[in-house]
Amino acid sequence: MPDDLRHKRKERIGVVVSDKMDKTRTVRVDWVTHHPVYKKILRRETKFKVHDEKNIAKAGDTVRIQETRPISKTKRWRLVEVIKK
């Protein structure tokens, strides 16, 4: 089935915080939300294990990641591109 007919997969932009594993990178994704009652701006971060087949992303790089099938126990995202080195 072509990619345009399949459902749209989630994409995130984040920063590589660890490149110590082979073919795996840890990517931090920052997001902002508002408290429903107090309206305070809350800054949150989530870390994802990302599959990087060619080991091209290094620590500090800004990358685009995409949700995919489970690759291992904790890896469910794959590297799409390196935006900024």
DOTORFI-443650 format. One record per residue: residue number from 0; residue in three letters; y, z, x of N, C-alpha, C in turn. Coordinates in steps of 0.001 Angstrom, whole numbers, always signed. Each point is the difference from the previous one (the first is absolute). Layout:
# DOTORFI-443650
+-----+-----+---------+---------+---------+---------+---------+---------+---------+---------+---------+
|   n | res |     n.y |     n.z |     n.x |    ca.y |    ca.z |    ca.x |     c.y |     c.z |     c.x |
+-----+-----+---------+---------+---------+---------+---------+---------+---------+---------+---------+
| NUM | ALA |       Y |       Z |       X |       Y |       Z |       X |       Y |       Z |       X |
...
+-----+-----+---------+---------+---------+---------+---------+---------+---------+---------+---------+
***
This chain:
# DOTORFI-443650
+-----+-----+---------+---------+---------+---------+---------+---------+---------+---------+---------+
|   n | res |     n.y |     n.z |     n.x |    ca.y |    ca.z |    ca.x |     c.y |     c.z |     c.x |
+-----+-----+---------+---------+---------+---------+---------+---------+---------+---------+---------+
|   0 | MET |   -1183 |      +0 |    +846 |   +1183 |      +0 |    -846 |   +1245 |      +0 |    +890 |
|   1 | PRO |    +956 |    -892 |    -240 |   +1217 |     -43 |    +815 |    +796 |   +1298 |    -108 |
|   2 | ASP |    +762 |    +294 |   +1059 |    +775 |   +1238 |     +36 |   +1044 |     +72 |   -1105 |
|   3 | ASP |    +575 |   -1148 |    -405 |   +1047 |     +57 |   -1018 |    -550 |    +324 |   -1386 |
|   4 | LEU |   -1308 |    -194 |    -223 |    -593 |    +331 |   -1292 |    -514 |   +1437 |     -46 |
|   5 | ARG |    -290 |    +559 |   +1157 |    -465 |   +1375 |     +77 |   +1178 |    +947 |    -263 |
|   6 | HIS |    -302 |   +1236 |    -409 |   +1092 |    +939 |    -265 |    +784 |    +284 |   +1283 |
|   7 | LYS |   +1270 |    +291 |    -168 |    +879 |    +260 |   +1134 |    -396 |   +1316 |    +655 |
|   8 | ARG |    -227 |     -38 |   +1303 |    -370 |   +1216 |    +726 |   +1258 |    +737 |    +449 |
|   9 | LYS |    -106 |   +1334 |     +85 |   +1139 |    +812 |    +403 |    +359 |    -298 |   +1453 |
|  10 | GLU |   +1287 |     -51 |    +278 |    +493 |    -178 |   +1360 |   +1004 |   +1099 |    +306 |
|  11 | ARG |      +8 |    +436 |   +1251 |    +926 |   +1027 |    +449 |    +550 |    -409 |   +1365 |
|  12 | ILE |   +1169 |    +526 |    +337 |    +575 |    -194 |   +1325 |    +120 |   +1377 |    +629 |
|  13 | GLY |    -490 |    +131 |   +1240 |     +16 |   +1290 |    +659 |     +82 |    -136 |   +1507 |
|  14 | VAL |     -89 |   +1141 |    +680 |    +110 |     +60 |   +1452 |   -1316 |    +510 |    +572 |
|  15 | VAL |    -481 |    -667 |   +1052 |   -1235 |    +418 |    +660 |    +286 |   +1282 |    +775 |
|  16 | VAL |    -768 |   +1059 |    -284 |    +194 |   +1271 |    +697 |   -1124 |    +281 |    +985 |
|  17 | SER |   -1135 |    -694 |    -131 |   -1108 |    +191 |    +938 |    -747 |   -1311 |    +178 |
|  18 | ASP |    -275 |    -332 |   +1276 |    -781 |   -1200 |    +302 |   -1144 |    +333 |    +960 |
|  19 | LYS |    -497 |   +1221 |     -66 |   -1017 |    +465 |    +941 |   -1419 |    -428 |    -357 |
|  20 | MET |    -232 |    -438 |   -1247 |   -1340 |    -397 |    -426 |    -170 |   -1509 |    +123 |
|  21 | ASP |   -1230 |    -443 |    +211 |    -280 |   -1425 |    +102 |     -20 |    -619 |   -1394 |
|  22 | LYS |    +817 |   -1047 |    -204 |    +103 |    -748 |   -1253 |    +515 |    +835 |   -1172 |
|  23 | THR |    +579 |   +1155 |    +281 |    +556 |    +858 |   -1048 |   +1356 |    +516 |    +451 |
|  24 | ARG |    +954 |     -29 |    -909 |   +1328 |    +544 |    +256 |    +330 |   +1000 |   -1101 |
|  25 | THR |    +775 |   +1018 |    +332 |    +510 |    +922 |   -1006 |   +1444 |    -398 |    -277 |
|  26 | VAL |    +297 |    -279 |   -1273 |   +1327 |    -478 |    -391 |    +629 |   +1013 |    -944 |
|  27 | ARG |   +1249 |    +391 |    +302 |    +752 |    +920 |    -848 |    +905 |    -809 |    -925 |
|  28 | VAL |    -143 |    +242 |   -1304 |    +839 |    -662 |    -995 |    +896 |   +1061 |    -625 |
|  29 | ASP |   +1316 |    -198 |    +102 |    +974 |    +934 |    -578 |    +415 |    -500 |   -1377 |
|  30 | TRP |    +189 |    +934 |    -925 |    +473 |    -355 |   -1339 |    +904 |   +1101 |    -528 |
|  31 | VAL |    +854 |    -367 |    -937 |   +1012 |    +911 |    -535 |    -186 |    +106 |   -1505 |
|  32 | THR |    +121 |   +1221 |    -522 |     -78 |    +226 |   -1439 |   +1035 |   +1059 |    -376 |
|  33 | HIS |    +239 |    +137 |   -1278 |    +935 |   +1006 |    -502 |    -772 |   +1052 |    -781 |
|  34 | HIS |    +408 |   +1261 |    +148 |    -605 |   +1062 |    -791 |    +413 |    -206 |   -1455 |
|  35 | PRO |    -965 |     +72 |    -942 |    +323 |    -316 |   -1396 |   +1007 |    +951 |    -653 |
|  36 | VAL |     +21 |   +1250 |    +414 |    +904 |    +970 |    -619 |   +1270 |    +188 |    +827 |
|  37 | TYR |    -160 |    +226 |   +1313 |   +1133 |    +366 |    +840 |    +690 |   -1195 |    +647 |
|  38 | LYS |    -574 |   -1191 |    -123 |    +591 |   -1245 |    +511 |    +182 |     -18 |   +1511 |
|  39 | LYS |    -649 |    +914 |    +706 |     +82 |      -2 |   +1452 |    -794 |   -1176 |    +553 |
|  40 | ILE |    +524 |    -623 |   +1044 |    -709 |   -1106 |    +641 |   -1087 |    +586 |    +891 |
|  41 | LEU |   -1234 |    -424 |    -221 |   -1137 |    +485 |    +773 |    -522 |   -1128 |    +875 |
|  42 | ARG |     -62 |    +229 |   +1297 |    -536 |    -995 |    +926 |   -1429 |    +401 |    +339 |
|  43 | ARG |    -914 |    -921 |    -184 |   -1418 |    +271 |    +226 |    -565 |   -1054 |    +932 |
|  44 | GLU |   -1124 |    +324 |    +619 |    -686 |    -969 |    +846 |   -1497 |     +67 |    -261 |
|  45 | THR |    -646 |   -1138 |    +141 |   -1442 |    -103 |    -152 |    -535 |    -728 |   +1221 |
|  46 | LYS |   -1118 |    +466 |    +537 |    -620 |    -666 |   +1144 |   -1253 |    -724 |    -463 |
|  47 | PHE |    -126 |   -1257 |    +406 |   -1156 |    -821 |    -339 |    -719 |    -419 |   +1271 |
|  48 | LYS |   -1335 |     -43 |     -57 |    -794 |    -622 |   +1058 |     -61 |   -1488 |    -329 |
|  49 | VAL |    +348 |    -842 |    +955 |    +137 |   -1435 |    -231 |    -905 |    -761 |    +956 |
|  50 | HIS |    -693 |   -1017 |    -519 |    -873 |    -838 |    +823 |    +837 |   -1056 |    +716 |
|  51 | ASP |     -89 |     -23 |   +1329 |    +724 |    -960 |    +844 |   -1031 |    -702 |    +872 |
|  52 | GLU |    -523 |   -1107 |    -486 |   -1126 |    -689 |    +642 |    +289 |    -386 |   +1446 |
|  53 | LYS |   +1221 |    -447 |    +301 |    +320 |    -508 |   +1339 |    +757 |   +1002 |    +866 |
|  54 | ASN |    +163 |   +1233 |    -470 |    +710 |   +1046 |    +749 |   +1393 |    -458 |    +443 |
|  55 | ILE |    +761 |    -635 |    -901 |   +1309 |    -529 |    +385 |   +1142 |    +988 |    -228 |
|  56 | ALA |    -148 |    +945 |    -910 |   +1075 |    +956 |    -291 |     -55 |   +1162 |    +987 |
|  57 | LYS |   +1159 |    +393 |    +477 |    +113 |   +1126 |    +925 |    +845 |   +1096 |    -642 |
|  58 | ALA |     -53 |   +1194 |    +560 |    +755 |   +1132 |    -539 |   +1490 |    -334 |     -23 |
|  59 | GLY |    +657 |    +274 |   -1130 |   +1418 |    -267 |    -163 |    +309 |   -1314 |    -689 |
|  60 | ASP |    -994 |    -878 |    -160 |    +215 |   -1287 |    -669 |    +154 |    +196 |   -1506 |
|  61 | THR |    +839 |    -816 |    -615 |    +115 |     -43 |   -1456 |    -944 |   -1083 |    -497 |
|  62 | VAL |    -866 |    +348 |    -957 |   -1044 |    -925 |    -444 |     -62 |     -77 |   -1520 |
|  63 | ARG |    -570 |   -1103 |    -487 |    -290 |    -154 |   -1429 |   -1511 |    +148 |    -155 |
|  64 | ILE |    -431 |    +859 |    -949 |   -1424 |    +224 |    -243 |    -319 |    -347 |   -1447 |
|  65 | GLN |   -1274 |    -300 |    -249 |    -434 |    -403 |   -1336 |   -1295 |    +720 |    -337 |
|  66 | GLU |    -110 |    +414 |   -1252 |   -1203 |    +672 |    -473 |   -1167 |    -990 |      +6 |
|  67 | THR |   -1197 |    +487 |    +320 |   -1178 |    -858 |     +60 |   -1230 |    +806 |    -377 |
|  68 | ARG |   -1146 |    -620 |    +110 |   -1247 |    +696 |    -313 |    -209 |   +1135 |   +1009 |
|  69 | PRO |    -812 |   +1001 |    -321 |    -274 |   +1065 |    +966 |    -694 |    -556 |   +1243 |
|  70 | ILE |    +574 |    +284 |   +1162 |    -569 |    -454 |   +1264 |    -806 |   +1125 |    +634 |
|  71 | SER |    +439 |   +1234 |    -193 |    -734 |   +1172 |    +477 |    +324 |   +1156 |    -943 |
|  72 | LYS |    -354 |   +1200 |    +410 |    +226 |   +1170 |    -856 |   +1483 |    +189 |    -340 |
|  73 | THR |    +879 |    -260 |    +953 |   +1427 |    +243 |    -229 |    +865 |   -1256 |     +40 |
|  74 | LYS |    -548 |   -1142 |    +409 |    +803 |   -1229 |    +123 |    -107 |    -858 |   -1247 |
|  75 | ARG |   +1152 |    -194 |    -677 |     +61 |    -864 |   -1175 |   +1205 |    -927 |     +53 |
|  76 | TRP |    +609 |    -124 |   +1156 |   +1175 |    -846 |    +195 |    -236 |    -881 |   +1215 |
|  77 | ARG |    +629 |   -1186 |      +8 |    -111 |    -889 |   +1151 |   +1393 |    -456 |    +418 |
|  78 | LEU |    +133 |    -318 |   +1276 |   +1263 |    -455 |    +548 |    +245 |   -1447 |    -403 |
|  79 | VAL |   +1181 |    -278 |    -559 |    +360 |   -1366 |    -382 |    +832 |    -642 |   +1103 |
|  80 | GLU |   +1046 |    +711 |    +458 |    +849 |    -546 |   +1057 |    +778 |   +1116 |    +675 |
|  81 | VAL |    +416 |    -283 |   +1239 |    +904 |    +890 |    +718 |   +1404 |    -524 |    -248 |
|  82 | ILE |    +838 |    +821 |    -623 |   +1353 |    -425 |    -353 |    +939 |    +140 |   +1194 |
|  83 | LYS |     -64 |   +1151 |    +683 |    +893 |    +251 |   +1132 |    -748 |    +773 |   +1065 |
|  84 | LYS |    +100 |    -455 |   +1228 |    -665 |    +683 |   +1112 |    +906 |   +1039 |    +606 |
+-----+-----+---------+---------+---------+---------+---------+---------+---------+---------+---------+
***
